[in-house]
Amino acid sequence: MTSNARFIYILYTFAALFALYLPAQAQEGITVTATNDTLVKPQLPVSTVIAGRTLDDRIMINFADNRTPPKTDFYYFMSKTNLYGNALVPASLLIGGTLSNNREMRQNALYVASSSVISYAAVLLIKRLVKRPRPFRGNFRIIPVYIAGDYSFPSGHASSSVSTATALSMAYPKWYVIAPAALWAGSVTYSRMYLGLHYPSDVTTGALMGAGTAVYFNTIRKRVQ
């Protein structure tokens, strides 16, 4: 099986798994007040009778019920590092490669950046097609730490962070690169569930897309070299 075929197979497999755990759509009578991050429930629709019965819902409700201030602060911070990490890693490689006249390092900067950007672009496209609501808009028992817009499936944070970490690890396969990269990407991915913004199936699919994109671009990089 070629790399392209494996990549497509993984995406289709998890798309099918996602369909099995798809929760109820946003319920009538439940709104979100962005000014104070609270959920307003003027009435209890019949659809809430099945709320919390999917695996995704049960996991998210457990997160919401067991948060602590220290952990919330930590994962909120980790979630915010996603943008900076995705930008600083390739930027640092580019600057280092330019200053040291290291062609390989400059190529690695392009590889890492391309993997992250393409992965995130694919996520945005799928979000527009699937239009899955955020967890707190589909189940009133899932209380988010803050209100996020857009759609939920798949997770852009998971996709971009895992893509960056995977690409960096493949470019520099040393334990002191792989371990911190994996720890960072794992923390960013986990934070999206902990904060109540993405279902487990969102982040799992996003992470697979990110890793798959990095692996695919690595095969292209080796052929060019």
Secondary structure, 3 states (H helix, E strand, C coil): CCHHHHHHHHHHHHHHHHHHCCCCCCCCCCEEECCCCEEECCCCCHHHHHCCCCHHHHHHHHHHHCCCHHHHHHHHHHHHHHHHHHHHHHHHHHHHHHHCCCHHHHHHHHHHHHHHHHHHHHHHHHHHHHCCCCHHHHCCCCCCCCCCCCCCCCCHHHHHHHHHHHHHHHHCCCHHHHHHHHHHHHHHHHHHHHCCCCCHHHHHHHHHHHHHHHHHHHHHHHHHC
